[in-house]
């Protein structure tokens, strides 16, 4: 089976396994989704979800966050790691949103990646989840690892992995493929000790590097 056929078969099996895949970050507005996604870098969604109710309760919108005392914001973000960098990025993003977009999160990849701390992966997540726009396959550590093991990409740079997946899979599958690979990576194919015997992809997977 060539790579393209394998990719299509993997998409189908993952869709059957995770029909209701969704973003696991808690949010109630596009702004909150953007903040939670930025905070999820180098951190689990679960840990982000533990601190965001307090964060959003205290500073509910870009204007409030932009005006927050930096030390207090850092304290709230401390459990996530990289709290100084994340606090600085969030405040710069909030200020830039207010200055350039009237405090609204823009619905375009080019505009989102201009915001401090917002990379292409974060932008793709926000566009797919909040606006229903398939701007690309969002590649995090799980997607990158699974793309390698499944023989769909030999690249290590996330954007090169994304480009390969985007060539293999139809646009309408991009958003859900990313969500499903993340779920599969967490539940069945973690970095250490993948559970190949229990994996729905075992007959297709060349298990590269396992
Ligand atoms: S067969 Fe093993 S290596 Fe391949 S996706 Fe499944 S758990 Fe991961």
Boltz pocket constraint, residues with backbone or C-beta under 6 A from the ligand:
constraints:
  - pocket:
      binder: B
      contacts: [[A, 146], [A, 149], [A, 150], [A, 188], [A, 189], [A, 194], [A, 195], [A, 196], [A, 197], [A, 199], [A, 200], [A, 201], [A, 202], [A, 205], [A, 206], [A, 207], [A, 208], [A, 210]]
      max_distance: 6.0
